[in-house]
Structures are given as structure tokens and as C-alpha cells.
Amino acid sequence: MARAREEEDGSTGVHCRLDELLAERGMTLTHLSELVGVSIVNLSVLKNDRARAIRFSTLVAVCAALDCEIGDLLVRADRPAGPGAAGR
């Protein structure tokens, strides 16, 4: 069923909070790209929830640069994010 939804609307069921995390840190996508060695285009794909996959090494590098945990960056799209969301 989840696979059918992905094919229907292009959604992977995962939301990337890169835009929010960058804003909270006053960091640009360009600066993050320089820090982690990933192209701006690839980071933009991730930021706009169009990524189908991400290498663990990229995930770790992005989280290290943003000083966050993987769960801060990637969340399930079918659950609301925000204060209290972590306690589920």
C-alpha cells in the first residue's frame, strides 16, 4: 500500500527537514555544500523531498555539519513535527 502511494504521488513517506535546520542555524545551502562536499544540486534534491536515497556517509556528514541527529533531519511525513513529536 505504501508503495502504491509512492508511485501515485511521488512521496517516499519521509520528510527532510534540511530547510528548517539550515534556517535555525543561519546557514546557507551553499555553505553546507562546501562543508560536506556534496553538490548544491544534490542537497537541493534532498531539501525539497525529491531524494529517493541517500548514502549513509552523506547523511552522517550533513548531520555532523548541522550538529544534529539523523532523526532531526529525516522524519516520517505522515506525522506532524514539532515540540512533543519526539515523545511519541
Biopython code that builds the backbone (N, CA, C, O; Angstrom):
import numpy as np
from Bio.PDB.StructureBuilder import StructureBuilder

atoms = [
    (1, "MET", "N", (0.818, -1.189, 0.000)),
    (1, "MET", "CA", (0.000, 0.000, 0.000)),
    (1, "MET", "C", (0.871, 1.265, 0.000)),
    (1, "MET", "O", (0.590, 2.209, -0.740)),
    (2, "ALA", "N", (1.919, 1.287, 0.822)),
    (2, "ALA", "CA", (2.821, 2.434, 0.844)),
    (2, "ALA", "C", (3.494, 2.592, -0.518)),
    (2, "ALA", "O", (3.712, 3.712, -0.980)),
    (3, "ARG", "N", (3.816, 1.492, -1.146)),
    (3, "ARG", "CA", (4.449, 1.522, -2.465)),
    (3, "ARG", "C", (3.508, 2.148, -3.487)),
    (3, "ARG", "O", (3.944, 2.912, -4.349)),
    (4, "ALA", "N", (2.222, 1.828, -3.395)),
    (4, "ALA", "CA", (1.240, 2.392, -4.312)),
    (4, "ALA", "C", (1.146, 3.898, -4.126)),
    (4, "ALA", "O", (1.026, 4.635, -5.105)),
    (5, "ARG", "N", (1.199, 4.371, -2.865)),
    (5, "ARG", "CA", (1.141, 5.804, -2.593)),
    (5, "ARG", "C", (2.363, 6.498, -3.184)),
    (5, "ARG", "O", (2.254, 7.585, -3.750)),
    (6, "GLU", "N", (3.533, 5.863, -3.050)),
    (6, "GLU", "CA", (4.767, 6.441, -3.592)),
    (6, "GLU", "C", (4.675, 6.584, -5.098)),
    (6, "GLU", "O", (5.074, 7.609, -5.650)),
    (7, "GLU", "N", (4.160, 5.578, -5.760)),
    (7, "GLU", "CA", (4.044, 5.629, -7.208)),
    (7, "GLU", "C", (2.991, 6.647, -7.635)),
    (7, "GLU", "O", (3.122, 7.285, -8.680)),
    (8, "GLU", "N", (1.949, 6.793, -6.820)),
    (8, "GLU", "CA", (0.848, 7.679, -7.157)),
    (8, "GLU", "C", (1.225, 9.153, -7.034)),
    (8, "GLU", "O", (0.957, 9.934, -7.948)),
    (9, "ASP", "N", (1.839, 9.543, -5.928)),
    (9, "ASP", "CA", (2.116, 10.965, -5.716)),
    (9, "ASP", "C", (3.605, 11.300, -5.634)),
    (9, "ASP", "O", (3.955, 12.456, -5.393)),
    (10, "GLY", "N", (4.485, 10.323, -5.827)),
    (10, "GLY", "CA", (5.916, 10.573, -5.790)),
    (10, "GLY", "C", (6.475, 10.680, -4.382)),
    (10, "GLY", "O", (7.677, 10.889, -4.212)),
    (11, "SER", "N", (5.640, 10.544, -3.386)),
    (11, "SER", "CA", (6.061, 10.667, -1.995)),
    (11, "SER", "C", (6.769, 9.408, -1.522)),
    (11, "SER", "O", (6.372, 8.291, -1.857)),
    (12, "THR", "N", (7.831, 9.606, -0.733)),
    (12, "THR", "CA", (8.534, 8.465, -0.153)),
    (12, "THR", "C", (8.056, 8.186, 1.264)),
    (12, "THR", "O", (8.417, 7.167, 1.852)),
    (13, "GLY", "N", (7.245, 9.087, 1.817)),
    (13, "GLY", "CA", (6.799, 8.934, 3.193)),
    (13, "GLY", "C", (7.810, 9.484, 4.190)),
    (13, "GLY", "O", (7.617, 9.368, 5.400)),
    (14, "VAL", "N", (8.894, 10.087, 3.685)),
    (14, "VAL", "CA", (9.925, 10.665, 4.538)),
    (14, "VAL", "C", (10.058, 12.142, 4.192)),
    (14, "VAL", "O", (10.140, 12.510, 3.021)),
    (15, "HIS", "N", (10.080, 12.974, 5.212)),
    (15, "HIS", "CA", (10.270, 14.417, 5.012)),
    (15, "HIS", "C", (11.651, 14.799, 5.516)),
    (15, "HIS", "O", (12.043, 14.422, 6.621)),
    (16, "CYS", "N", (12.380, 15.539, 4.714)),
    (16, "CYS", "CA", (13.700, 16.032, 5.098)),
    (16, "CYS", "C", (13.540, 17.452, 5.631)),
    (16, "CYS", "O", (13.016, 18.325, 4.939)),
    (17, "ARG", "N", (13.986, 17.678, 6.842)),
    (17, "ARG", "CA", (13.861, 18.979, 7.497)),
    (17, "ARG", "C", (15.087, 19.874, 7.257)),
    (17, "ARG", "O", (15.374, 20.760, 8.061)),
    (18, "LEU", "N", (15.798, 19.644, 6.165)),
    (18, "LEU", "CA", (17.028, 20.388, 5.898)),
    (18, "LEU", "C", (16.787, 21.891, 5.874)),
    (18, "LEU", "O", (17.567, 22.648, 6.453)),
    (19, "ASP", "N", (15.740, 22.328, 5.227)),
    (19, "ASP", "CA", (15.440, 23.755, 5.144)),
    (19, "ASP", "C", (15.268, 24.368, 6.532)),
    (19, "ASP", "O", (15.817, 25.433, 6.817)),
    (20, "GLU", "N", (14.512, 23.701, 7.387)),
    (20, "GLU", "CA", (14.279, 24.204, 8.746)),
    (20, "GLU", "C", (15.571, 24.239, 9.557)),
    (20, "GLU", "O", (15.836, 25.204, 10.273)),
    (21, "LEU", "N", (16.374, 23.179, 9.441)),
    (21, "LEU", "CA", (17.623, 23.111, 10.208)),
    (21, "LEU", "C", (18.623, 24.164, 9.741)),
    (21, "LEU", "O", (19.328, 24.758, 10.557)),
    (22, "LEU", "N", (18.687, 24.395, 8.438)),
    (22, "LEU", "CA", (19.561, 25.449, 7.920)),
    (22, "LEU", "C", (19.117, 26.815, 8.448)),
    (22, "LEU", "O", (19.942, 27.618, 8.883)),
    (23, "ALA", "N", (17.816, 27.068, 8.405)),
    (23, "ALA", "CA", (17.286, 28.355, 8.879)),
    (23, "ALA", "C", (17.587, 28.562, 10.360)),
    (23, "ALA", "O", (17.989, 29.652, 10.767)),
    (24, "GLU", "N", (17.393, 27.516, 11.169)),
    (24, "GLU", "CA", (17.665, 27.610, 12.608)),
    (24, "GLU", "C", (19.119, 27.953, 12.885)),
    (24, "GLU", "O", (19.432, 28.590, 13.891)),
    (25, "ARG", "N", (20.009, 27.530, 11.992)),
    (25, "ARG", "CA", (21.448, 27.728, 12.199)),
    (25, "ARG", "C", (22.004, 28.916, 11.415)),
    (25, "ARG", "O", (23.193, 29.223, 11.502)),
    (26, "GLY", "N", (21.138, 29.581, 10.649)),
    (26, "GLY", "CA", (21.578, 30.705, 9.841)),
    (26, "GLY", "C", (22.609, 30.293, 8.802)),
    (26, "GLY", "O", (23.522, 31.056, 8.485)),
    (27, "MET", "N", (22.461, 29.086, 8.275)),
    (27, "MET", "CA", (23.418, 28.536, 7.322)),
    (27, "MET", "C", (22.760, 28.442, 5.944)),
    (27, "MET", "O", (21.564, 28.173, 5.832)),
    (28, "THR", "N", (23.545, 28.665, 4.919)),
    (28, "THR", "CA", (23.030, 28.543, 3.553)),
    (28, "THR", "C", (23.320, 27.151, 3.001)),
    (28, "THR", "O", (24.185, 26.432, 3.502)),
    (29, "LEU", "N", (22.591, 26.797, 1.975)),
    (29, "LEU", "CA", (22.809, 25.528, 1.296)),
    (29, "LEU", "C", (24.212, 25.513, 0.677)),
    (29, "LEU", "O", (24.872, 24.474, 0.640)),
    (30, "THR", "N", (24.651, 26.661, 0.199)),
    (30, "THR", "CA", (25.988, 26.769, -0.386)),
    (30, "THR", "C", (27.065, 26.467, 0.648)),
    (30, "THR", "O", (28.014, 25.737, 0.365)),
    (31, "HIS", "N", (26.921, 27.024, 1.834)),
    (31, "HIS", "CA", (27.905, 26.781, 2.892)),
    (31, "HIS", "C", (27.897, 25.307, 3.314)),
    (31, "HIS", "O", (28.952, 24.704, 3.507)),
    (32, "LEU", "N", (26.706, 24.740, 3.454)),
    (32, "LEU", "CA", (26.612, 23.323, 3.802)),
    (32, "LEU", "C", (27.275, 22.470, 2.735)),
    (32, "LEU", "O", (27.979, 21.511, 3.050)),
    (33, "SER", "N", (27.053, 22.814, 1.485)),
    (33, "SER", "CA", (27.667, 22.085, 0.374)),
    (33, "SER", "C", (29.190, 22.099, 0.491)),
    (33, "SER", "O", (29.841, 21.073, 0.294)),
    (34, "GLU", "N", (29.749, 23.248, 0.808)),
    (34, "GLU", "CA", (31.194, 23.367, 0.977)),
    (34, "GLU", "C", (31.694, 22.533, 2.158)),
    (34, "GLU", "O", (32.753, 21.910, 2.078)),
    (35, "LEU", "N", (30.932, 22.524, 3.251)),
    (35, "LEU", "CA", (31.340, 21.783, 4.444)),
    (35, "LEU", "C", (31.335, 20.267, 4.231)),
    (35, "LEU", "O", (32.230, 19.567, 4.705)),
    (36, "VAL", "N", (30.326, 19.769, 3.520)),
    (36, "VAL", "CA", (30.165, 18.315, 3.409)),
    (36, "VAL", "C", (30.663, 17.735, 2.088)),
    (36, "VAL", "O", (30.763, 16.516, 1.950)),
    (37, "GLY", "N", (30.974, 18.588, 1.121)),
    (37, "GLY", "CA", (31.474, 18.081, -0.149)),
    (37, "GLY", "C", (30.413, 17.422, -1.004)),
    (37, "GLY", "O", (30.703, 16.491, -1.756)),
    (38, "VAL", "N", (29.185, 17.899, -0.892)),
    (38, "VAL", "CA", (28.069, 17.400, -1.701)),
    (38, "VAL", "C", (27.574, 18.581, -2.528)),
    (38, "VAL", "O", (27.500, 19.701, -2.024)),
    (39, "SER", "N", (27.240, 18.343, -3.778)),
    (39, "SER", "CA", (26.825, 19.440, -4.648)),
    (39, "SER", "C", (25.556, 20.119, -4.134)),
    (39, "SER", "O", (24.726, 19.513, -3.456)),
    (40, "ILE", "N", (25.441, 21.386, -4.482)),
    (40, "ILE", "CA", (24.238, 22.143, -4.119)),
    (40, "ILE", "C", (23.013, 21.493, -4.746)),
    (40, "ILE", "O", (21.952, 21.434, -4.124)),
    (41, "VAL", "N", (23.152, 21.009, -5.961)),
    (41, "VAL", "CA", (22.024, 20.363, -6.651)),
    (41, "VAL", "C", (21.544, 19.146, -5.857)),
    (41, "VAL", "O", (20.343, 18.982, -5.645)),
    (42, "ASN", "N", (22.470, 18.297, -5.420)),
    (42, "ASN", "CA", (22.077, 17.106, -4.662)),
    (42, "ASN", "C", (21.474, 17.468, -3.311)),
    (42, "ASN", "O", (20.519, 16.829, -2.869)),
    (43, "LEU", "N", (22.022, 18.487, -2.651)),
    (43, "LEU", "CA", (21.435, 18.920, -1.379)),
    (43, "LEU", "C", (20.046, 19.523, -1.598)),
    (43, "LEU", "O", (19.160, 19.364, -0.758)),
    (44, "SER", "N", (19.860, 20.205, -2.711)),
    (44, "SER", "CA", (18.558, 20.776, -3.037)),
    (44, "SER", "C", (17.514, 19.684, -3.268)),
    (44, "SER", "O", (16.366, 19.811, -2.841)),
    (45, "VAL", "N", (17.920, 18.617, -3.943)),
    (45, "VAL", "CA", (17.024, 17.470, -4.147)),
    (45, "VAL", "C", (16.593, 16.907, -2.797)),
    (45, "VAL", "O", (15.421, 16.591, -2.592)),
    (46, "LEU", "N", (17.542, 16.787, -1.885)),
    (46, "LEU", "CA", (17.242, 16.289, -0.542)),
    (46, "LEU", "C", (16.315, 17.259, 0.191)),
    (46, "LEU", "O", (15.322, 16.846, 0.792)),
    (47, "LYS", "N", (16.643, 18.534, 0.138)),
    (47, "LYS", "CA", (15.886, 19.573, 0.840)),
    (47, "LYS", "C", (14.438, 19.640, 0.368)),
    (47, "LYS", "O", (13.535, 19.905, 1.161)),
    (48, "ASN", "N", (14.220, 19.405, -0.907)),
    (48, "ASN", "CA", (12.873, 19.507, -1.476)),
    (48, "ASN", "C", (12.117, 18.184, -1.510)),
    (48, "ASN", "O", (11.129, 18.038, -2.230)),
    (49, "ASP", "N", (12.589, 17.228, -0.725)),
    (49, "ASP", "CA", (11.914, 15.919, -0.585)),
    (49, "ASP", "C", (11.789, 15.168, -1.908)),
    (49, "ASP", "O", (10.831, 14.422, -2.107)),
    (50, "ARG", "N", (12.745, 15.359, -2.809)),
    (50, "ARG", "CA", (12.718, 14.633, -4.074)),
    (50, "ARG", "C", (13.726, 13.487, -4.100)),
    (50, "ARG", "O", (13.798, 12.748, -5.082)),
    (51, "ALA", "N", (14.498, 13.335, -3.033)),
    (51, "ALA", "CA", (15.511, 12.274, -2.988)),
    (51, "ALA", "C", (14.844, 10.918, -2.802)),
    (51, "ALA", "O", (13.895, 10.783, -2.030)),
    (52, "ARG", "N", (15.346, 9.924, -3.512)),
    (52, "ARG", "CA", (14.873, 8.548, -3.377)),
    (52, "ARG", "C", (15.783, 7.749, -2.456)),
    (52, "ARG", "O", (15.378, 6.729, -1.898)),
    (53, "ALA", "N", (17.015, 8.220, -2.303)),
    (53, "ALA", "CA", (18.001, 7.511, -1.482)),
    (53, "ALA", "C", (19.053, 8.512, -1.021)),
    (53, "ALA", "O", (19.200, 9.586, -1.605)),
    (54, "ILE", "N", (19.772, 8.155, 0.015)),
    (54, "ILE", "CA", (20.878, 8.972, 0.494)),
    (54, "ILE", "C", (21.952, 8.040, 1.034)),
    (54, "ILE", "O", (21.643, 7.090, 1.753)),
    (55, "ARG", "N", (23.189, 8.297, 0.701)),
    (55, "ARG", "CA", (24.284, 7.480, 1.222)),
    (55, "ARG", "C", (24.431, 7.749, 2.713)),
    (55, "ARG", "O", (24.250, 8.876, 3.174)),
    (56, "PHE", "N", (24.759, 6.709, 3.454)),
    (56, "PHE", "CA", (24.991, 6.892, 4.887)),
    (56, "PHE", "C", (26.092, 7.906, 5.130)),
    (56, "PHE", "O", (25.996, 8.707, 6.060)),
    (57, "SER", "N", (27.132, 7.888, 4.317)),
    (57, "SER", "CA", (28.238, 8.828, 4.505)),
    (57, "SER", "C", (27.772, 10.272, 4.322)),
    (57, "SER", "O", (28.230, 11.168, 5.031)),
    (58, "THR", "N", (26.867, 10.499, 3.376)),
    (58, "THR", "CA", (26.313, 11.843, 3.177)),
    (58, "THR", "C", (25.441, 12.233, 4.348)),
    (58, "THR", "O", (25.516, 13.363, 4.832)),
    (59, "LEU", "N", (24.620, 11.315, 4.805)),
    (59, "LEU", "CA", (23.744, 11.560, 5.934)),
    (59, "LEU", "C", (24.543, 11.923, 7.179)),
    (59, "LEU", "O", (24.206, 12.872, 7.887)),
    (60, "VAL", "N", (25.595, 11.170, 7.440)),
    (60, "VAL", "CA", (26.445, 11.431, 8.607)),
    (60, "VAL", "C", (27.141, 12.787, 8.458)),
    (60, "VAL", "O", (27.221, 13.546, 9.423)),
    (61, "ALA", "N", (27.642, 13.096, 7.269)),
    (61, "ALA", "CA", (28.335, 14.370, 7.054)),
    (61, "ALA", "C", (27.391, 15.560, 7.229)),
    (61, "ALA", "O", (27.761, 16.556, 7.851)),
    (62, "VAL", "N", (26.188, 15.466, 6.692)),
    (62, "VAL", "CA", (25.210, 16.546, 6.827)),
    (62, "VAL", "C", (24.844, 16.738, 8.294)),
    (62, "VAL", "O", (24.797, 17.868, 8.779)),
    (63, "CYS", "N", (24.588, 15.651, 8.996)),
    (63, "CYS", "CA", (24.228, 15.754, 10.413)),
    (63, "CYS", "C", (25.386, 16.306, 11.244)),
    (63, "CYS", "O", (25.159, 17.072, 12.180)),
    (64, "ALA", "N", (26.611, 15.931, 10.919)),
    (64, "ALA", "CA", (27.770, 16.464, 11.651)),
    (64, "ALA", "C", (27.892, 17.967, 11.417)),
    (64, "ALA", "O", (28.138, 18.725, 12.355)),
    (65, "ALA", "N", (27.722, 18.400, 10.169)),
    (65, "ALA", "CA", (27.832, 19.820, 9.844)),
    (65, "ALA", "C", (26.731, 20.644, 10.506)),
    (65, "ALA", "O", (26.947, 21.796, 10.883)),
    (66, "LEU", "N", (25.548, 20.044, 10.645)),
    (66, "LEU", "CA", (24.416, 20.741, 11.264)),
    (66, "LEU", "C", (24.330, 20.497, 12.764)),
    (66, "LEU", "O", (23.465, 21.054, 13.441)),
    (67, "ASP", "N", (25.236, 19.656, 13.286)),
    (67, "ASP", "CA", (25.232, 19.298, 14.707)),
    (67, "ASP", "C", (23.844, 18.816, 15.136)),
    (67, "ASP", "O", (23.251, 19.323, 16.087)),
    (68, "CYS", "N", (23.350, 17.816, 14.397)),
    (68, "CYS", "CA", (22.033, 17.269, 14.704)),
    (68, "CYS", "C", (22.072, 15.751, 14.591)),
    (68, "CYS", "O", (23.057, 15.178, 14.125)),
    (69, "GLU", "N", (21.019, 15.124, 15.011)),
    (69, "GLU", "CA", (20.867, 13.683, 14.878)),
    (69, "GLU", "C", (20.120, 13.372, 13.587)),
    (69, "GLU", "O", (19.429, 14.230, 13.038)),
    (70, "ILE", "N", (20.261, 12.168, 13.118)),
    (70, "ILE", "CA", (19.584, 11.751, 11.887)),
    (70, "ILE", "C", (18.074, 11.951, 12.010)),
    (70, "ILE", "O", (17.424, 12.373, 11.054)),
    (71, "GLY", "N", (17.524, 11.654, 13.167)),
    (71, "GLY", "CA", (16.086, 11.821, 13.395)),
    (71, "GLY", "C", (15.631, 13.272, 13.414)),
    (71, "GLY", "O", (14.441, 13.552, 13.273)),
    (72, "ASP", "N", (16.576, 14.202, 13.589)),
    (72, "ASP", "CA", (16.239, 15.624, 13.492)),
    (72, "ASP", "C", (16.110, 16.037, 12.030)),
    (72, "ASP", "O", (15.350, 16.945, 11.695)),
    (73, "LEU", "N", (16.858, 15.362, 11.170)),
    (73, "LEU", "CA", (16.893, 15.690, 9.750)),
    (73, "LEU", "C", (15.790, 14.980, 8.966)),
    (73, "LEU", "O", (15.117, 15.598, 8.141)),
    (74, "LEU", "N", (15.607, 13.696, 9.221)),
    (74, "LEU", "CA", (14.627, 12.897, 8.486)),
    (74, "LEU", "C", (13.502, 12.463, 9.418)),
    (74, "LEU", "O", (13.749, 11.862, 10.464)),
    (75, "VAL", "N", (12.273, 12.769, 9.035)),
    (75, "VAL", "CA", (11.105, 12.399, 9.834)),
    (75, "VAL", "C", (10.059, 11.765, 8.936)),
    (75, "VAL", "O", (10.052, 11.979, 7.724)),
    (76, "ARG", "N", (9.185, 10.992, 9.534)),
    (76, "ARG", "CA", (8.086, 10.421, 8.753)),
    (76, "ARG", "C", (7.143, 11.529, 8.324)),
    (76, "ARG", "O", (6.763, 12.381, 9.127)),
    (77, "ALA", "N", (6.768, 11.514, 7.061)),
    (77, "ALA", "CA", (5.919, 12.565, 6.512)),
    (77, "ALA", "C", (4.484, 12.483, 7.010)),
    (77, "ALA", "O", (3.758, 13.475, 6.957)),
    (78, "ASP", "N", (4.069, 11.336, 7.484)),
    (78, "ASP", "CA", (2.682, 11.181, 7.919)),
    (78, "ASP", "C", (2.481, 11.540, 9.389)),
    (78, "ASP", "O", (1.399, 11.331, 9.938)),
    (79, "ARG", "N", (3.520, 12.078, 10.026)),
    (79, "ARG", "CA", (3.404, 12.509, 11.419)),
    (79, "ARG", "C", (3.785, 13.974, 11.512)),
    (79, "ARG", "O", (4.735, 14.416, 10.866)),
    (80, "PRO", "N", (3.045, 14.727, 12.314)),
    (80, "PRO", "CA", (3.390, 16.137, 12.464)),
    (80, "PRO", "C", (4.699, 16.301, 13.219)),
    (80, "PRO", "O", (4.977, 15.555, 14.158)),
    (81, "ALA", "N", (5.499, 17.272, 12.811)),
    (81, "ALA", "CA", (6.760, 17.567, 13.515)),
    (81, "ALA", "C", (6.482, 18.702, 14.489)),
    (81, "ALA", "O", (5.505, 19.438, 14.348)),
    (82, "GLY", "N", (7.331, 18.827, 15.447)),
    (82, "GLY", "CA", (7.204, 19.940, 16.383)),
    (82, "GLY", "C", (7.506, 19.512, 17.780)),
    (82, "GLY", "O", (7.939, 18.382, 18.008)),
    (83, "PRO", "N", (7.277, 20.435, 18.768)),
    (83, "PRO", "CA", (7.632, 20.121, 20.151)),
    (83, "PRO", "C", (6.838, 18.937, 20.653)),
    (83, "PRO", "O", (5.746, 19.061, 20.099)),
    (84, "GLY", "N", (6.816, 18.096, 21.241)),
    (84, "GLY", "CA", (6.012, 16.951, 21.601)),
    (84, "GLY", "C", (6.097, 15.804, 20.625)),
    (84, "GLY", "O", (5.761, 14.674, 20.979)),
    (85, "ALA", "N", (6.530, 16.053, 19.423)),
    (85, "ALA", "CA", (6.600, 14.986, 18.420)),
    (85, "ALA", "C", (7.674, 13.961, 18.796)),
    (85, "ALA", "O", (7.543, 12.781, 18.469)),
    (86, "ALA", "N", (8.719, 14.398, 19.471)),
    (86, "ALA", "CA", (9.810, 13.499, 19.837)),
    (86, "ALA", "C", (9.389, 12.491, 20.900)),
    (86, "ALA", "O", (10.004, 11.432, 21.025)),
    (87, "GLY", "N", (8.372, 12.800, 21.650)),
    (87, "GLY", "CA", (7.959, 11.933, 22.756)),
    (87, "GLY", "C", (7.068, 10.782, 22.338)),
    (87, "GLY", "O", (6.584, 10.053, 23.203)),
    (88, "ARG", "N", (6.830, 10.585, 21.041)),
    (88, "ARG", "CA", (5.935, 9.514, 20.610)),
    (88, "ARG", "C", (6.599, 8.186, 20.696)),
    (88, "ARG", "O", (5.987, 7.168, 20.370)),
]
sb = StructureBuilder()
sb.init_structure("model")
sb.init_model(0)
sb.init_chain("A")
sb.init_seg("    ")
for serial, (resi, resn, name, xyz) in enumerate(atoms, 1):
    if name == "N":
        sb.init_residue(resn, " ", resi, " ")
    sb.init_atom(name, np.array(xyz, "f"), 0.0, 1.0, " ", f" {name:<3s}", serial, name[0])
structure = sb.get_structure()
